[in-house]
Amino acid sequence: MTARIAVPLPKAYLLLNHGPTVLVSSAHGNRRNVMAAAWNMALDFDPPKVAVVIDKATLTRELVEASGEFVLNVPARQQAALTLAVGTQSGREVDKFSIVGAGATAASAVGAPLIEGCLAWLECRVIAEPHIEKTYDLFLGQVVAAWADPEAFSNGRWHFPDEQRRSIHYQAGGNFFATGDTFEV
């Protein structure tokens, strides 16, 4: 497992504020799944909240609705092929963890797993909003634990150690771009 440090919950928004594509992991009973989600965002500081779109046809949606929990995992550029694979295959048809080699470890506060090799992890409990879930496939979550790889994020700042350990952003058609260098104004 990648080393991780706790991120103070009021600062958890910093893990998503730059708009990365995430891997949404979920679990319920003896089933688990992971999917890619480009449509996600931080919503609040205290308590920290996030939003993510989870289509009604997905296994992830079924598991999130059953468990009331999920994890937003921030993948690195070196995980772009894995991100594309879990975003284009159905968890109802294949075990994505075995097919794409996505390693997982137990989370600290929720039943959904943390995806190994990621840059950051936000453990979330669903804030039930049935209307927006049904109408827009939009799920709100309260962040109950947040973690980061200290080589890429510490003291409230991203500092990517190399090109392969930058967060990624999905465009479409299998195309991504990596987060660029930070600069101060």
C-alpha positions in Angstrom: 0.0 0.0 0.0 1.1 3.5 -0.8 2.2 5.5 2.3 -0.6 7.8 3.5 -1.0 10.6 5.9 -4.2 11.9 7.4 -5.6 15.1 5.9 -7.5 17.3 8.3 -11.2 17.1 7.4 -11.7 20.8 6.9 -8.8 20.7 4.3 -10.1 17.6 2.5 -11.5 19.8 -0.3 -7.9 20.5 -1.4 -7.7 16.9 -2.6 -10.4 17.5 -5.3 -10.3 21.3 -5.8 -8.1 21.0 -8.9 -10.7 18.8 -10.7 -9.1 15.4 -11.0 -10.9 12.3 -12.4 -11.5 9.9 -9.5 -12.1 6.2 -9.0 -15.2 5.6 -7.0 -14.9 2.4 -5.0 -17.9 0.8 -3.3 -18.7 -2.4 -1.4 -21.7 -4.1 0.2 -21.8 -7.6 1.6 -19.3 -9.7 -0.3 -19.4 -7.5 -3.5 -17.2 -4.6 -4.4 -16.6 -2.5 -7.4 -14.7 0.5 -8.7 -15.6 2.9 -11.5 -14.1 6.1 -12.9 -15.9 9.4 -12.5 -14.8 12.7 -14.2 -17.9 14.5 -12.8 -17.0 15.1 -9.1 -16.3 18.0 -6.9 -15.7 19.3 -3.4 -18.7 21.1 -1.9 -17.9 22.3 1.6 -15.3 22.7 4.3 -16.9 21.8 7.6 -18.2 19.3 7.6 -16.5 18.5 4.3 -18.8 17.4 1.5 -18.4 16.1 -2.0 -20.6 15.4 -5.1 -20.2 12.7 -7.7 -22.3 11.5 -10.6 -23.0 7.7 -10.4 -25.2 6.4 -13.2 -28.2 4.4 -12.2 -27.2 1.5 -14.5 -23.9 0.8 -12.7 -23.0 -1.8 -10.1 -21.3 1.0 -8.1 -24.7 2.8 -7.8 -26.3 -0.4 -6.5 -23.5 -0.9 -3.9 -23.5 2.8 -2.9 -27.3 2.8 -2.4 -27.1 -0.5 -0.4 -24.2 0.6 1.8 -24.6 4.3 2.0 -20.8 4.7 1.6 -18.1 5.2 -1.1 -14.5 6.3 -1.5 -13.2 8.8 -3.9 -9.7 7.7 -4.9 -7.5 10.2 -6.8 -5.5 8.2 -9.4 -2.0 9.1 -10.7 -1.0 9.3 -14.3 0.6 5.9 -14.0 -2.9 4.6 -13.4 -4.5 6.1 -16.5 -5.0 2.7 -18.3 -6.6 1.3 -15.1 -8.8 4.4 -14.9 -9.9 4.0 -18.5 -10.5 0.2 -18.0 -12.7 0.6 -14.9 -14.6 3.4 -16.6 -15.4 1.4 -19.7 -16.1 -2.1 -18.3 -19.2 -3.2 -16.3 -18.7 -4.5 -12.8 -21.8 -6.7 -13.4 -19.9 -8.5 -16.1 -16.3 -8.7 -14.7 -14.5 -8.4 -11.4 -12.7 -5.2 -12.2 -10.2 -5.7 -9.3 -8.9 -9.0 -10.8 -9.2 -7.9 -14.5 -7.3 -4.6 -14.2 -5.1 -5.6 -11.3 -6.4 -2.9 -9.0 -5.1 -3.6 -5.5 -7.2 -2.5 -2.6 -6.9 -2.1 1.1 -9.4 -1.5 3.9 -10.6 2.0 4.6 -10.6 3.3 8.1 -14.2 4.5 8.4 -16.2 3.0 5.6 -16.6 -0.5 4.0 -15.5 0.5 0.5 -11.9 -0.2 -0.2 -9.0 2.3 -0.9 -7.4 1.7 -4.3 -3.7 1.2 -4.0 -1.3 3.5 -5.8 -3.5 6.5 -5.8 -2.5 10.0 -4.7 -5.4 10.6 -2.3 -8.5 9.0 -0.8 -11.7 10.5 0.6 -13.9 8.1 2.6 -17.5 9.2 2.4 -20.9 8.5 3.8 -23.9 9.3 1.6 -26.0 12.3 2.5 -29.4 11.1 1.3 -31.0 13.3 -1.3 -33.4 11.0 -3.1 -34.6 13.6 -5.6 -31.2 14.5 -7.0 -30.0 10.9 -6.9 -33.0 9.7 -8.9 -33.3 12.8 -11.2 -29.6 13.7 -11.8 -27.6 10.6 -10.7 -25.9 13.0 -8.3 -24.7 11.7 -5.0 -23.6 13.9 -2.1 -21.2 12.5 0.5 -19.8 13.7 3.8 -16.1 13.1 4.0 -15.4 11.1 7.2 -11.7 10.4 6.6 -9.2 11.8 4.1 -5.7 10.6 3.2 -2.9 11.6 0.9 0.3 10.1 -0.3 2.9 12.4 1.5 5.2 12.3 -1.6 2.4 14.1 -3.6 0.5 16.1 -1.0 1.4 17.6 2.4 0.9 20.8 4.4 -2.2 21.5 2.4 -0.4 21.5 -1.0 0.1 19.3 -4.0 3.8 18.8 -4.9 3.8 16.0 -7.5 7.1 14.1 -7.3 7.4 13.1 -11.0 5.4 13.0 -14.2 3.8 9.6 -13.4 2.6 10.7 -10.0 0.5 13.6 -11.1 -3.3 13.5 -11.0 -5.2 13.1 -14.2 -8.2 14.7 -15.9 -10.4 12.8 -18.4 -11.4 14.6 -21.6 -13.1 11.9 -23.7 -12.4 9.1 -26.2 -9.6 7.7 -24.0 -7.8 11.1 -23.7 -6.5 12.4 -20.5 -4.2 15.3 -19.4 -2.1 15.4 -16.3 -2.1 18.2 -13.8 0.5 20.8 -14.6 2.9 22.7 -12.4 1.6 25.0 -9.7 2.3 28.7 -9.7 1.6 31.5 -7.4 0.2 35.0 -8.3 
